[in-house]
Amino acid sequence: MSDNRSDAAGPAAKDPDDWTTGDEPMTGPQQSYLQTLAQQAGEEPPKDDLTKADASRLIDELQERTGRGR
């Protein structure tokens, strides 16, 4: 894969820019997980109006910073 993500990531390994639903509002589970990750990173929870693609990117970033999910 060109984006250096593990095959174990499954369908989520597709670049969020290529998602057909990436511009839809983030899902409830994404929002909940982002709140958890932000708290662990000592940051304010993200705004509620993120898209699915933006939420996915932020999840990846916060996972990297907190050491979760990898």
PDB file of N, CA, C and O in Angstrom:
ATOM      1  N   MET A   1       0.832  -1.182   0.000  1.00  0.00           N
ATOM      2  CA  MET A   1       0.000   0.000   0.000  1.00  0.00           C
ATOM      3  C   MET A   1       0.874   1.241   0.000  1.00  0.00           C
ATOM      4  O   MET A   1       1.912   1.278   0.660  1.00  0.00           O
ATOM      5  N   SER A   2       0.471   2.212  -0.707  1.00  0.00           N
ATOM      6  CA  SER A   2       1.279   3.413  -0.815  1.00  0.00           C
ATOM      7  C   SER A   2       1.152   4.337   0.387  1.00  0.00           C
ATOM      8  O   SER A   2       1.998   5.212   0.573  1.00  0.00           O
ATOM      9  N   ASP A   3       0.098   4.165   1.228  1.00  0.00           N
ATOM     10  CA  ASP A   3      -0.062   5.073   2.360  1.00  0.00           C
ATOM     11  C   ASP A   3       0.551   4.524   3.647  1.00  0.00           C
ATOM     12  O   ASP A   3       0.339   5.089   4.720  1.00  0.00           O
ATOM     13  N   ASN A   4       1.311   3.426   3.553  1.00  0.00           N
ATOM     14  CA  ASN A   4       2.039   2.836   4.667  1.00  0.00           C
ATOM     15  C   ASN A   4       1.157   2.350   5.796  1.00  0.00           C
ATOM     16  O   ASN A   4       1.648   2.190   6.913  1.00  0.00           O
ATOM     17  N   ARG A   5      -0.102   2.112   5.562  1.00  0.00           N
ATOM     18  CA  ARG A   5      -0.977   1.555   6.586  1.00  0.00           C
ATOM     19  C   ARG A   5      -0.942   0.045   6.486  1.00  0.00           C
ATOM     20  O   ARG A   5      -0.733  -0.515   5.410  1.00  0.00           O
ATOM     21  N   SER A   6      -1.143  -0.598   7.598  1.00  0.00           N
ATOM     22  CA  SER A   6      -1.123  -2.049   7.672  1.00  0.00           C
ATOM     23  C   SER A   6      -2.330  -2.643   6.967  1.00  0.00           C
ATOM     24  O   SER A   6      -3.404  -2.042   6.957  1.00  0.00           O
ATOM     25  N   ASP A   7      -2.159  -3.825   6.377  1.00  0.00           N
ATOM     26  CA  ASP A   7      -3.285  -4.539   5.787  1.00  0.00           C
ATOM     27  C   ASP A   7      -4.305  -4.908   6.849  1.00  0.00           C
ATOM     28  O   ASP A   7      -5.482  -5.093   6.537  1.00  0.00           O
ATOM     29  N   ALA A   8      -3.869  -5.018   8.110  1.00  0.00           N
ATOM     30  CA  ALA A   8      -4.772  -5.358   9.199  1.00  0.00           C
ATOM     31  C   ALA A   8      -5.809  -4.263   9.436  1.00  0.00           C
ATOM     32  O   ALA A   8      -6.810  -4.496  10.113  1.00  0.00           O
ATOM     33  N   ALA A   9      -5.580  -3.082   8.890  1.00  0.00           N
ATOM     34  CA  ALA A   9      -6.535  -1.988   9.068  1.00  0.00           C
ATOM     35  C   ALA A   9      -7.820  -2.244   8.306  1.00  0.00           C
ATOM     36  O   ALA A   9      -8.835  -1.604   8.580  1.00  0.00           O
ATOM     37  N   GLY A  10      -7.799  -3.159   7.363  1.00  0.00           N
ATOM     38  CA  GLY A  10      -8.992  -3.527   6.619  1.00  0.00           C
ATOM     39  C   GLY A  10      -9.504  -2.404   5.737  1.00  0.00           C
ATOM     40  O   GLY A  10      -8.718  -1.637   5.180  1.00  0.00           O
ATOM     41  N   PRO A  11     -10.836  -2.307   5.607  1.00  0.00           N
ATOM     42  CA  PRO A  11     -11.427  -1.313   4.713  1.00  0.00           C
ATOM     43  C   PRO A  11     -11.073   0.121   5.081  1.00  0.00           C
ATOM     44  O   PRO A  11     -11.069   0.990   4.209  1.00  0.00           O
ATOM     45  N   ALA A  12     -10.779   0.389   6.339  1.00  0.00           N
ATOM     46  CA  ALA A  12     -10.448   1.752   6.754  1.00  0.00           C
ATOM     47  C   ALA A  12      -9.114   2.216   6.186  1.00  0.00           C
ATOM     48  O   ALA A  12      -8.780   3.396   6.283  1.00  0.00           O
ATOM     49  N   ALA A  13      -8.350   1.306   5.596  1.00  0.00           N
ATOM     50  CA  ALA A  13      -7.047   1.661   5.046  1.00  0.00           C
ATOM     51  C   ALA A  13      -7.177   2.517   3.784  1.00  0.00           C
ATOM     52  O   ALA A  13      -6.194   3.112   3.343  1.00  0.00           O
ATOM     53  N   LYS A  14      -8.365   2.587   3.203  1.00  0.00           N
ATOM     54  CA  LYS A  14      -8.577   3.424   2.034  1.00  0.00           C
ATOM     55  C   LYS A  14      -8.443   4.889   2.446  1.00  0.00           C
ATOM     56  O   LYS A  14      -8.936   5.282   3.503  1.00  0.00           O
ATOM     57  N   ASP A  15      -7.791   5.685   1.633  1.00  0.00           N
ATOM     58  CA  ASP A  15      -7.589   7.096   1.918  1.00  0.00           C
ATOM     59  C   ASP A  15      -8.944   7.790   2.081  1.00  0.00           C
ATOM     60  O   ASP A  15      -9.808   7.665   1.212  1.00  0.00           O
ATOM     61  N   PRO A  16      -9.140   8.523   3.188  1.00  0.00           N
ATOM     62  CA  PRO A  16     -10.423   9.208   3.397  1.00  0.00           C
ATOM     63  C   PRO A  16     -10.808  10.136   2.250  1.00  0.00           C
ATOM     64  O   PRO A  16     -11.997  10.363   2.024  1.00  0.00           O
ATOM     65  N   ASP A  17      -9.842  10.674   1.528  1.00  0.00           N
ATOM     66  CA  ASP A  17     -10.157  11.526   0.379  1.00  0.00           C
ATOM     67  C   ASP A  17     -10.873  10.757  -0.723  1.00  0.00           C
ATOM     68  O   ASP A  17     -11.552  11.349  -1.563  1.00  0.00           O
ATOM     69  N   ASP A  18     -10.718   9.427  -0.717  1.00  0.00           N
ATOM     70  CA  ASP A  18     -11.332   8.590  -1.744  1.00  0.00           C
ATOM     71  C   ASP A  18     -12.675   8.005  -1.318  1.00  0.00           C
ATOM     72  O   ASP A  18     -13.326   7.321  -2.108  1.00  0.00           O
ATOM     73  N   TRP A  19     -13.099   8.262  -0.081  1.00  0.00           N
ATOM     74  CA  TRP A  19     -14.374   7.728   0.393  1.00  0.00           C
ATOM     75  C   TRP A  19     -15.526   8.422  -0.314  1.00  0.00           C
ATOM     76  O   TRP A  19     -15.522   9.645  -0.457  1.00  0.00           O
ATOM     77  N   THR A  20     -16.508   7.653  -0.755  1.00  0.00           N
ATOM     78  CA  THR A  20     -17.680   8.256  -1.392  1.00  0.00           C
ATOM     79  C   THR A  20     -18.568   8.948  -0.362  1.00  0.00           C
ATOM     80  O   THR A  20     -19.345   9.834  -0.718  1.00  0.00           O
ATOM     81  N   THR A  21     -18.466   8.557   0.910  1.00  0.00           N
ATOM     82  CA  THR A  21     -19.272   9.179   1.964  1.00  0.00           C
ATOM     83  C   THR A  21     -18.427  10.057   2.880  1.00  0.00           C
ATOM     84  O   THR A  21     -18.875  10.429   3.965  1.00  0.00           O
ATOM     85  N   GLY A  22     -17.224  10.387   2.461  1.00  0.00           N
ATOM     86  CA  GLY A  22     -16.306  11.142   3.298  1.00  0.00           C
ATOM     87  C   GLY A  22     -16.768  12.534   3.667  1.00  0.00           C
ATOM     88  O   GLY A  22     -16.318  13.097   4.665  1.00  0.00           O
ATOM     89  N   ASP A  23     -17.671  13.099   2.864  1.00  0.00           N
ATOM     90  CA  ASP A  23     -18.134  14.454   3.160  1.00  0.00           C
ATOM     91  C   ASP A  23     -19.396  14.465   4.028  1.00  0.00           C
ATOM     92  O   ASP A  23     -19.927  15.531   4.341  1.00  0.00           O
ATOM     93  N   GLU A  24     -19.869  13.286   4.412  1.00  0.00           N
ATOM     94  CA  GLU A  24     -21.017  13.195   5.313  1.00  0.00           C
ATOM     95  C   GLU A  24     -20.566  13.482   6.740  1.00  0.00           C
ATOM     96  O   GLU A  24     -19.379  13.374   7.047  1.00  0.00           O
ATOM     97  N   PRO A  25     -21.508  13.848   7.622  1.00  0.00           N
ATOM     98  CA  PRO A  25     -21.132  14.103   9.017  1.00  0.00           C
ATOM     99  C   PRO A  25     -20.515  12.866   9.666  1.00  0.00           C
ATOM    100  O   PRO A  25     -20.866  11.733   9.335  1.00  0.00           O
ATOM    101  N   MET A  26     -19.585  13.106  10.600  1.00  0.00           N
ATOM    102  CA  MET A  26     -18.953  11.981  11.282  1.00  0.00           C
ATOM    103  C   MET A  26     -20.014  11.155  11.997  1.00  0.00           C
ATOM    104  O   MET A  26     -21.089  11.650  12.335  1.00  0.00           O
ATOM    105  N   THR A  27     -19.690   9.896  12.218  1.00  0.00           N
ATOM    106  CA  THR A  27     -20.612   8.982  12.882  1.00  0.00           C
ATOM    107  C   THR A  27     -20.552   9.167  14.393  1.00  0.00           C
ATOM    108  O   THR A  27     -19.620   9.774  14.920  1.00  0.00           O
ATOM    109  N   GLY A  28     -21.545   8.643  15.072  1.00  0.00           N
ATOM    110  CA  GLY A  28     -21.560   8.675  16.533  1.00  0.00           C
ATOM    111  C   GLY A  28     -20.341   7.996  17.138  1.00  0.00           C
ATOM    112  O   GLY A  28     -19.714   8.552  18.039  1.00  0.00           O
ATOM    113  N   PRO A  29     -19.990   6.791  16.656  1.00  0.00           N
ATOM    114  CA  PRO A  29     -18.788   6.142  17.192  1.00  0.00           C
ATOM    115  C   PRO A  29     -17.508   6.947  16.958  1.00  0.00           C
ATOM    116  O   PRO A  29     -16.635   6.977  17.825  1.00  0.00           O
ATOM    117  N   GLN A  30     -17.387   7.596  15.805  1.00  0.00           N
ATOM    118  CA  GLN A  30     -16.216   8.445  15.562  1.00  0.00           C
ATOM    119  C   GLN A  30     -16.174   9.583  16.577  1.00  0.00           C
ATOM    120  O   GLN A  30     -15.122   9.871  17.148  1.00  0.00           O
ATOM    121  N   GLN A  31     -17.304  10.223  16.800  1.00  0.00           N
ATOM    122  CA  GLN A  31     -17.359  11.351  17.725  1.00  0.00           C
ATOM    123  C   GLN A  31     -16.995  10.901  19.137  1.00  0.00           C
ATOM    124  O   GLN A  31     -16.233  11.580  19.826  1.00  0.00           O
ATOM    125  N   SER A  32     -17.525   9.779  19.566  1.00  0.00           N
ATOM    126  CA  SER A  32     -17.235   9.268  20.903  1.00  0.00           C
ATOM    127  C   SER A  32     -15.756   8.938  21.058  1.00  0.00           C
ATOM    128  O   SER A  32     -15.141   9.289  22.065  1.00  0.00           O
ATOM    129  N   TYR A  33     -15.188   8.270  20.071  1.00  0.00           N
ATOM    130  CA  TYR A  33     -13.781   7.890  20.134  1.00  0.00           C
ATOM    131  C   TYR A  33     -12.880   9.122  20.098  1.00  0.00           C
ATOM    132  O   TYR A  33     -11.860   9.172  20.786  1.00  0.00           O
ATOM    133  N   LEU A  34     -13.257  10.110  19.299  1.00  0.00           N
ATOM    134  CA  LEU A  34     -12.478  11.353  19.252  1.00  0.00           C
ATOM    135  C   LEU A  34     -12.486  12.054  20.605  1.00  0.00           C
ATOM    136  O   LEU A  34     -11.467  12.603  21.024  1.00  0.00           O
ATOM    137  N   GLN A  35     -13.618  12.042  21.287  1.00  0.00           N
ATOM    138  CA  GLN A  35     -13.681  12.650  22.616  1.00  0.00           C
ATOM    139  C   GLN A  35     -12.754  11.928  23.586  1.00  0.00           C
ATOM    140  O   GLN A  35     -12.065  12.565  24.382  1.00  0.00           O
ATOM    141  N   THR A  36     -12.738  10.605  23.519  1.00  0.00           N
ATOM    142  CA  THR A  36     -11.855   9.815  24.377  1.00  0.00           C
ATOM    143  C   THR A  36     -10.390  10.117  24.062  1.00  0.00           C
ATOM    144  O   THR A  36      -9.597  10.365  24.970  1.00  0.00           O
ATOM    145  N   LEU A  37     -10.035  10.097  22.788  1.00  0.00           N
ATOM    146  CA  LEU A  37      -8.651  10.352  22.395  1.00  0.00           C
ATOM    147  C   LEU A  37      -8.215  11.770  22.765  1.00  0.00           C
ATOM    148  O   LEU A  37      -7.097  11.969  23.240  1.00  0.00           O
ATOM    149  N   ALA A  38      -9.087  12.749  22.550  1.00  0.00           N
ATOM    150  CA  ALA A  38      -8.747  14.135  22.879  1.00  0.00           C
ATOM    151  C   ALA A  38      -8.495  14.273  24.379  1.00  0.00           C
ATOM    152  O   ALA A  38      -7.557  14.953  24.796  1.00  0.00           O
ATOM    153  N   GLN A  39      -9.322  13.639  25.174  1.00  0.00           N
ATOM    154  CA  GLN A  39      -9.143  13.687  26.620  1.00  0.00           C
ATOM    155  C   GLN A  39      -7.794  13.083  27.009  1.00  0.00           C
ATOM    156  O   GLN A  39      -7.078  13.647  27.836  1.00  0.00           O
ATOM    157  N   GLN A  40      -7.450  11.951  26.422  1.00  0.00           N
ATOM    158  CA  GLN A  40      -6.177  11.301  26.723  1.00  0.00           C
ATOM    159  C   GLN A  40      -4.989  12.132  26.254  1.00  0.00           C
ATOM    160  O   GLN A  40      -3.912  12.076  26.847  1.00  0.00           O
ATOM    161  N   ALA A  41      -5.185  12.898  25.196  1.00  0.00           N
ATOM    162  CA  ALA A  41      -4.109  13.745  24.673  1.00  0.00           C
ATOM    163  C   ALA A  41      -4.053  15.097  25.388  1.00  0.00           C
ATOM    164  O   ALA A  41      -3.173  15.912  25.110  1.00  0.00           O
ATOM    165  N   GLY A  42      -4.996  15.334  26.312  1.00  0.00           N
ATOM    166  CA  GLY A  42      -5.030  16.594  27.034  1.00  0.00           C
ATOM    167  C   GLY A  42      -5.494  17.754  26.184  1.00  0.00           C
ATOM    168  O   GLY A  42      -5.076  18.892  26.395  1.00  0.00           O
ATOM    169  N   GLU A  43      -6.359  17.471  25.223  1.00  0.00           N
ATOM    170  CA  GLU A  43      -6.856  18.494  24.304  1.00  0.00           C
ATOM    171  C   GLU A  43      -8.357  18.657  24.456  1.00  0.00           C
ATOM    172  O   GLU A  43      -9.033  17.809  25.039  1.00  0.00           O
ATOM    173  N   GLU A  44      -8.864  19.754  23.927  1.00  0.00           N
ATOM    174  CA  GLU A  44     -10.300  19.972  23.873  1.00  0.00           C
ATOM    175  C   GLU A  44     -10.901  18.996  22.865  1.00  0.00           C
ATOM    176  O   GLU A  44     -10.287  18.717  21.835  1.00  0.00           O
ATOM    177  N   PRO A  45     -12.100  18.475  23.150  1.00  0.00           N
ATOM    178  CA  PRO A  45     -12.754  17.615  22.150  1.00  0.00           C
ATOM    179  C   PRO A  45     -12.977  18.392  20.860  1.00  0.00           C
ATOM    180  O   PRO A  45     -13.200  19.602  20.895  1.00  0.00           O
ATOM    181  N   PRO A  46     -12.920  17.715  19.734  1.00  0.00           N
ATOM    182  CA  PRO A  46     -13.107  18.404  18.454  1.00  0.00           C
ATOM    183  C   PRO A  46     -14.541  18.901  18.302  1.00  0.00           C
ATOM    184  O   PRO A  46     -15.459  18.439  18.981  1.00  0.00           O
ATOM    185  N   LYS A  47     -14.701  19.849  17.397  1.00  0.00           N
ATOM    186  CA  LYS A  47     -16.041  20.359  17.114  1.00  0.00           C
ATOM    187  C   LYS A  47     -16.914  19.243  16.554  1.00  0.00           C
ATOM    188  O   LYS A  47     -16.416  18.252  16.019  1.00  0.00           O
ATOM    189  N   ASP A  48     -18.213  19.424  16.686  1.00  0.00           N
ATOM    190  CA  ASP A  48     -19.167  18.384  16.294  1.00  0.00           C
ATOM    191  C   ASP A  48     -19.454  18.331  14.803  1.00  0.00           C
ATOM    192  O   ASP A  48     -20.128  17.407  14.346  1.00  0.00           O
ATOM    193  N   ASP A  49     -18.966  19.292  14.031  1.00  0.00           N
ATOM    194  CA  ASP A  49     -19.342  19.352  12.621  1.00  0.00           C
ATOM    195  C   ASP A  49     -18.279  18.804  11.674  1.00  0.00           C
ATOM    196  O   ASP A  49     -18.207  19.216  10.516  1.00  0.00           O
ATOM    197  N   LEU A  50     -17.457  17.880  12.156  1.00  0.00           N
ATOM    198  CA  LEU A  50     -16.458  17.264  11.284  1.00  0.00           C
ATOM    199  C   LEU A  50     -17.123  16.304  10.306  1.00  0.00           C
ATOM    200  O   LEU A  50     -18.180  15.741  10.590  1.00  0.00           O
ATOM    201  N   THR A  51     -16.492  16.126   9.161  1.00  0.00           N
ATOM    202  CA  THR A  51     -16.953  15.114   8.214  1.00  0.00           C
ATOM    203  C   THR A  51     -16.364  13.764   8.627  1.00  0.00           C
ATOM    204  O   THR A  51     -15.470  13.697   9.470  1.00  0.00           O
ATOM    205  N   LYS A  52     -16.873  12.705   8.026  1.00  0.00           N
ATOM    206  CA  LYS A  52     -16.320  11.373   8.296  1.00  0.00           C
ATOM    207  C   LYS A  52     -14.832  11.326   7.967  1.00  0.00           C
ATOM    208  O   LYS A  52     -14.040  10.768   8.726  1.00  0.00           O
ATOM    209  N   ALA A  53     -14.457  11.910   6.841  1.00  0.00           N
ATOM    210  CA  ALA A  53     -13.060  11.886   6.418  1.00  0.00           C
ATOM    211  C   ALA A  53     -12.179  12.683   7.381  1.00  0.00           C
ATOM    212  O   ALA A  53     -11.103  12.222   7.763  1.00  0.00           O
ATOM    213  N   ASP A  54     -12.633  13.879   7.777  1.00  0.00           N
ATOM    214  CA  ASP A  54     -11.853  14.690   8.712  1.00  0.00           C
ATOM    215  C   ASP A  54     -11.739  14.005  10.066  1.00  0.00           C
ATOM    216  O   ASP A  54     -10.681  14.042  10.695  1.00  0.00           O
ATOM    217  N   ALA A  55     -12.818  13.382  10.517  1.00  0.00           N
ATOM    218  CA  ALA A  55     -12.790  12.664  11.788  1.00  0.00           C
ATOM    219  C   ALA A  55     -11.797  11.511  11.725  1.00  0.00           C
ATOM    220  O   ALA A  55     -11.060  11.270  12.681  1.00  0.00           O
ATOM    221  N   SER A  56     -11.775  10.803  10.609  1.00  0.00           N
ATOM    222  CA  SER A  56     -10.842   9.693  10.446  1.00  0.00           C
ATOM    223  C   SER A  56      -9.390  10.172  10.517  1.00  0.00           C
ATOM    224  O   SER A  56      -8.552   9.552  11.172  1.00  0.00           O
ATOM    225  N   ARG A  57      -9.109  11.275   9.839  1.00  0.00           N
ATOM    226  CA  ARG A  57      -7.752  11.831   9.871  1.00  0.00           C
ATOM    227  C   ARG A  57      -7.358  12.254  11.288  1.00  0.00           C
ATOM    228  O   ARG A  57      -6.232  12.015  11.724  1.00  0.00           O
ATOM    229  N   LEU A  58      -8.293  12.882  12.001  1.00  0.00           N
ATOM    230  CA  LEU A  58      -8.014  13.328  13.362  1.00  0.00           C
ATOM    231  C   LEU A  58      -7.836  12.133  14.297  1.00  0.00           C
ATOM    232  O   LEU A  58      -6.994  12.172  15.194  1.00  0.00           O
ATOM    233  N   ILE A  59      -8.613  11.080  14.099  1.00  0.00           N
ATOM    234  CA  ILE A  59      -8.443   9.856  14.882  1.00  0.00           C
ATOM    235  C   ILE A  59      -7.038   9.313  14.670  1.00  0.00           C
ATOM    236  O   ILE A  59      -6.357   8.970  15.637  1.00  0.00           O
ATOM    237  N   ASP A  60      -6.598   9.229  13.429  1.00  0.00           N
ATOM    238  CA  ASP A  60      -5.245   8.741  13.139  1.00  0.00           C
ATOM    239  C   ASP A  60      -4.190   9.590  13.844  1.00  0.00           C
ATOM    240  O   ASP A  60      -3.246   9.063  14.432  1.00  0.00           O
ATOM    241  N   GLU A  61      -4.363  10.904  13.778  1.00  0.00           N
ATOM    242  CA  GLU A  61      -3.400  11.820  14.395  1.00  0.00           C
ATOM    243  C   GLU A  61      -3.365  11.655  15.918  1.00  0.00           C
ATOM    244  O   GLU A  61      -2.292  11.592  16.519  1.00  0.00           O
ATOM    245  N   LEU A  62      -4.544  11.586  16.529  1.00  0.00           N
ATOM    246  CA  LEU A  62      -4.590  11.456  17.983  1.00  0.00           C
ATOM    247  C   LEU A  62      -4.126  10.074  18.448  1.00  0.00           C
ATOM    248  O   LEU A  62      -3.523   9.950  19.514  1.00  0.00           O
ATOM    249  N   GLN A  63      -4.402   9.042  17.657  1.00  0.00           N
ATOM    250  CA  GLN A  63      -3.889   7.715  17.995  1.00  0.00           C
ATOM    251  C   GLN A  63      -2.370   7.723  17.998  1.00  0.00           C
ATOM    252  O   GLN A  63      -1.738   7.123  18.867  1.00  0.00           O
ATOM    253  N   GLU A  64      -1.802   8.391  17.039  1.00  0.00           N
ATOM    254  CA  GLU A  64      -0.346   8.479  16.939  1.00  0.00           C
ATOM    255  C   GLU A  64       0.224   9.185  18.171  1.00  0.00           C
ATOM    256  O   GLU A  64       1.216   8.743  18.749  1.00  0.00           O
ATOM    257  N   ARG A  65      -0.415  10.282  18.559  1.00  0.00           N
ATOM    258  CA  ARG A  65       0.080  11.049  19.703  1.00  0.00           C
ATOM    259  C   ARG A  65      -0.128  10.346  21.041  1.00  0.00           C
ATOM    260  O   ARG A  65       0.681  10.496  21.957  1.00  0.00           O
ATOM    261  N   THR A  66      -1.213   9.578  21.154  1.00  0.00           N
ATOM    262  CA  THR A  66      -1.502   8.924  22.431  1.00  0.00           C
ATOM    263  C   THR A  66      -0.967   7.491  22.502  1.00  0.00           C
ATOM    264  O   THR A  66      -0.925   6.896  23.579  1.00  0.00           O
ATOM    265  N   GLY A  67      -0.561   6.940  21.357  1.00  0.00           N
ATOM    266  CA  GLY A  67      -0.078   5.564  21.332  1.00  0.00           C
ATOM    267  C   GLY A  67      -1.193   4.535  21.344  1.00  0.00           C
ATOM    268  O   GLY A  67      -0.939   3.350  21.558  1.00  0.00           O
ATOM    269  N   ARG A  68      -2.421   4.972  21.118  1.00  0.00           N
ATOM    270  CA  ARG A  68      -3.575   4.056  21.093  1.00  0.00           C
ATOM    271  C   ARG A  68      -3.858   3.568  19.694  1.00  0.00           C
ATOM    272  O   ARG A  68      -3.571   4.244  18.706  1.00  0.00           O
ATOM    273  N   GLY A  69      -4.420   2.398  19.631  1.00  0.00           N
ATOM    274  CA  GLY A  69      -4.931   1.895  18.364  1.00  0.00           C
ATOM    275  C   GLY A  69      -3.892   1.394  17.393  1.00  0.00           C
ATOM    276  O   GLY A  69      -4.230   1.021  16.270  1.00  0.00           O
ATOM    277  N   ARG A  70      -2.644   1.376  17.791  1.00  0.00           N
ATOM    278  CA  ARG A  70      -1.593   0.912  16.866  1.00  0.00           C
ATOM    279  C   ARG A  70      -0.845  -0.224  17.479  1.00  0.00           C
ATOM    280  O   ARG A  70       0.079  -0.758  16.865  1.00  0.00           O
TER     281      ARG A  70
END
